[in-house]
Every structure is written in structure tokens, then in C-alpha cells.
Amino acid sequence: MNPIMKSPFKLSPRTVIDGKWNHEQYEVVKELGFGANGTVFLTTNSNGSSVAVKLSTQTSSVASEVNVLKALSKVQGSSLGPSLYDVDDWSINGKTIPFYAMEYIEGKDIKGFIQERGTSWILVLTIQLLNDLHQLHELGWVFGDLKPENLIVSTRPPRIRCVDVGGTTQIGRSIKEFTEFYDRGYWGLGSRKAEPSYDLFAVAMVIISLYYGDRFAKKGESIGLLKKKIQGIKELGPYETVLLKSIKGEFQSALEMRSALLNCKAKYQPVHSNPKQSPSSAKNANTMARPIPQRSRYKKRKASKSASFIETILLVAIVTMFYTLYIVGEVLNGSQ
């Protein structure tokens, strides 16, 4: 929120964070990032494993974020946030600094991943993100500060992960941390009340910013500007209705938006029909739009990776097919 904000903690590599109560030690490798409430460092623990440690300026912030991570851990198979390892205090120079240690998620930031793999992956990753957001909303939380900087794509198979839950807020309260471009209040398109539609607005803005490669300035009437930006990218043509509906706060849940993203392509199918297309394609799209059923604790965790891989492959195939048909149709129309 403040472009001149500085990290509240500056630690040199090899600095040891020594837990006061649990006696775990974490050796600093480098700083990963910082926000309004603290700084995250990549460290190694006593076993030599990579661990992310967040030092905070406020004990209340640590407690809130830890509660979120604990809630996420109850959702078997969810990959929205990192796993929580440790919660403690660090006493140094007469000060007590609260911190927590969590899973270090390796992967590419979503912008770098899209630049490397192509924009066809944006929808695939968005479908995954919306399913995880739905589970978070069902637990009574809103992510809040949803932006590309907080999204990492892990590999094998590609899976979108959120790396900072600092803005996560209980539903019904005021959003406690946000970034202007992805905040509907900044655009004058809604309140900062924590509710599912707040996150869904941010999802639409993340999609748009990924296609443009960066944020853009707010000029004039918000809806008109955002509609123009959407129409400025041909690949967003099939999803214009869904994105505008999300921006206006008209979706009731993340699953509703997820289904709409998959189903809106059906409008283009009759125009750019493919006689060789298998009738199972539409069936697969509808099946993927349904909520993931609950399974037994152990089996679900094992099946999650397999299901995620299959869903990714199917989504890539579907998106590629429809985009190819869309381009062929454009070429044919131009030749006429």
C-alpha cells in the first residue's frame, strides 16, 4: 500500500533465529519479501531443510496468520497456503520478536511462469485458484491481498500456491491488508468488507494484469476502462462476460465463477464447430466445474496430486482447443 515502505527487519545471511520456547534454530539465507506486518526470510533449520520464517512487528498479526494456516491445514488436499511448522519468539538485543516457520514453496512466480509457458496457462491456474479460494471461504476467511506477487506456481504438476496469508481476514470484518490495483474499493466498485466477492474481484484483476504483463493506471470511469482493457486482448474475448460479472461483484461463490469460466466458451462452439470433436469434451468441462468431493483423510491426500495432474492436462487441452478454433474462425472471417 505504501511504495516507500521499508522492511522492518534487516538480517544478514547466516544470522541465526533462535526460538525462545521451542528451541528450534533457523539460519537466514536471504530475505524473500516484506509487507505491512513483517518480513519473510528463507532459512535452513537444524536438519538442513529450507524453511520460510516470518518475523512480525505485532504478536496479534502472528496469531491471526497462524490461525489461518491452521484452518487451511484442516482441508485435506488444499494447496492454497503453506504448511505451518513452528510458532515462537526470538529474543535479541533486549527485544522479543514473534515469528512463525512455515513451508518454503519452491517454484516460479506466476508472472515468470506465464512468460515461460504461455498465456493459455492463465485460465488453467485460475481454475485451480478458484477451487482453493472456495474452500477458504467455506472456512470463514477471505484471502484479501490477492495479487500476482503472492502467487507461486510449483511444478510436478504445475500448481498455484499462495505464499503470504498476511491479508487473510475473517468474513464480515474489514479487509486488513490490500494492494490498490486489486482492491475494489480503490476502483470505487465495492466496499472493503471481507466477503467472497472481494476475492473474486481480485481474481479478475489478476487475470487482466497477467495478460497485460503489469498494472495500469486508473483513468476515468472504472467499469468503462476495465471493459476496454478486457476487449483489448483477443484471448479474453470468450471470458469478457465472466470477468465483468466478477468485477461488478455478481458472483455468489468462487465455484460459481469457476463454472462460468469453463461454460462461457460454449457460446463460441456453434460458430467455430469442429466435426471431429468428441462429444466427451463438453462432458469433461462440466465435470471439472463441479466441487471436488470429500474423501477419506489418507486417500484424499494421495489422490489429490493425481487429480490435480489430470485436471491440469484436461484444462490445457480444452483451453488450447477452443483458442485454436477461435483463431481459425478469426482468420476465416478475415478472408471473407
Residue pairs with C-beta under 8 A, 6 or more apart in sequence:
1 36
1 177
1 178
1 179
1 180
2 36
5 34
5 36
7 31
7 34
7 39
8 34
8 38
8 39
8 55
8 57
9 34
9 38
9 39
9 55
9 97
10 31
11 17
11 28
11 31
11 41
12 28
13 28
13 29
13 30
14 27
14 28
15 27
15 28
16 25
16 26
16 27
16 28
17 25
17 26
17 27
17 28
17 41
17 43
17 53
17 55
17 90
17 99
18 25
18 90
18 91
19 25
19 26
19 86
19 88
19 89
19 90
20 88
20 89
20 90
20 91
20 96
21 88
21 89
22 86
22 87
22 88
24 45
24 46
24 86
24 88
24 101
25 45
25 46
26 41
26 43
26 44
26 45
26 51
26 53
26 101
27 43
27 44
28 41
28 42
28 43
28 53
29 41
29 42
29 43
29 44
29 50
30 41
30 42
31 39
31 40
31 41
31 42
32 40
32 41
32 42
32 52
33 39
33 40
33 149
33 164
34 40
35 145
35 164
35 166
35 167
35 177
36 166
36 177
37 56
37 57
37 58
37 61
37 166
37 177
38 54
38 55
38 56
38 57
38 58
38 61
38 62
38 166
39 54
39 55
40 52
40 53
40 54
40 163
40 164
41 52
41 53
41 54
41 55
42 50
42 51
42 52
42 104
43 50
43 51
43 52
43 53
43 101
44 50
44 51
45 51
45 101
50 104
50 106
51 85
51 101
51 102
51 103
51 104
52 82
52 101
52 102
52 103
52 104
52 105
52 163
53 99
53 100
53 101
53 102
54 62
54 65
54 99
54 100
54 102
55 90
55 97
55 98
55 99
56 62
56 65
56 97
56 98
56 99
58 98
59 98
61 166
62 87
62 98
62 99
62 100
64 168
65 100
65 165
65 166
65 168
66 84
66 87
66 100
68 81
68 141
68 165
68 168
69 81
69 82
69 83
69 84
69 100
69 102
69 165
70 84
71 139
71 140
71 141
72 78
72 80
72 81
72 136
72 139
72 165
73 83
73 84
74 139
75 135
75 139
76 295
76 297
76 300
76 301
76 304
77 292
77 300
77 301
77 303
77 304
78 132
78 135
78 136
79 132
79 154
79 159
79 160
79 161
79 304
79 308
80 132
80 133
80 135
80 136
80 143
80 161
80 162
81 161
81 162
81 163
81 165
82 102
82 103
82 104
82 105
82 161
82 163
83 102
83 103
84 100
84 101
84 102
84 103
85 100
85 101
85 102
85 103
86 100
86 101
87 99
87 100
87 101
88 98
88 99
88 100
88 101
89 96
89 97
89 98
89 99
90 96
90 97
90 98
90 99
91 97
105 152
105 154
105 161
105 163
106 154
107 113
107 152
107 153
107 154
107 155
107 161
108 116
108 152
108 153
109 148
109 149
109 151
109 152
109 153
110 125
110 148
110 151
110 152
110 153
110 160
110 210
111 148
111 210
111 213
113 121
113 125
113 153
113 158
114 121
114 122
114 210
117 158
119 210
119 211
119 235
120 316
120 319
120 320
120 323
121 158
121 316
122 207
122 210
122 211
123 239
123 261
123 315
123 319
124 158
124 312
124 315
124 316
124 319
125 153
125 158
125 160
126 203
126 206
126 207
126 261
127 258
127 261
127 262
127 288
127 311
127 315
128 159
128 160
128 308
128 311
128 312
129 151
129 160
129 203
130 203
130 254
130 255
130 257
130 258
130 261
131 254
131 255
131 258
131 291
131 292
132 160
132 162
133 143
133 196
133 199
133 200
133 203
133 254
134 253
134 254
134 255
134 258
134 291
136 142
136 143
136 168
137 171
137 196
137 199
137 253
137 254
140 170
140 171
141 168
141 169
141 170
141 171
141 194
142 168
142 169
142 170
142 171
142 175
142 194
142 195
142 196
142 198
142 199
143 162
143 165
143 167
143 168
143 199
143 202
144 167
144 168
144 169
144 175
144 176
144 177
144 178
144 194
144 198
144 199
145 164
145 166
145 167
145 168
145 175
145 177
145 178
145 179
145 182
146 162
146 167
146 182
146 199
146 202
146 203
146 206
147 179
147 181
147 182
147 202
147 206
148 206
148 209
148 210
149 179
150 162
150 163
150 164
151 160
151 161
151 162
151 163
151 206
152 160
152 161
152 162
152 163
153 159
153 160
153 161
154 161
157 305
157 308
157 309
157 312
157 313
158 312
159 308
159 312
166 177
167 175
167 176
167 177
167 178
169 175
169 176
169 194
170 194
171 194
171 195
171 196
172 193
172 194
172 195
173 193
173 194
174 192
174 193
174 194
175 183
175 185
175 192
175 193
175 194
175 198
178 185
178 186
178 192
180 186
181 205
181 209
181 215
182 201
182 202
182 205
182 206
182 209
183 192
183 202
184 190
184 191
184 192
184 198
184 201
184 202
184 247
184 249
185 191
185 192
186 218
187 218
187 222
187 226
188 222
189 201
189 222
189 223
189 247
189 248
189 249
190 197
190 198
190 201
190 249
192 198
196 251
196 252
196 253
196 254
197 249
197 251
197 252
199 254
200 246
200 249
200 251
200 254
200 257
201 246
201 247
201 249
203 246
203 254
203 257
204 243
204 246
204 247
205 247
207 236
207 239
207 243
208 226
208 229
208 230
208 233
208 236
208 243
209 215
209 216
211 233
211 235
211 236
212 229
212 233
216 229
218 225
219 225
223 244
223 247
223 248
226 244
226 247
227 240
227 244
230 236
230 239
230 240
230 243
230 244
231 237
231 240
234 326
234 330
235 323
236 243
237 326
238 264
238 265
238 267
238 268
238 322
238 326
239 261
239 264
241 260
241 264
242 257
242 260
242 261
242 264
245 251
245 257
245 260
246 257
251 257
251 260
255 289
255 291
258 289
259 289
259 290
262 285
262 286
262 288
262 289
262 318
263 285
263 286
263 289
265 285
265 318
265 322
266 282
268 322
268 325
268 326
268 329
269 282
269 322
269 325
271 329
272 325
272 326
272 328
272 329
274 321
274 325
277 321
281 318
281 321
284 314
284 318
285 318
288 311
288 314
288 315
292 307
294 300
295 303
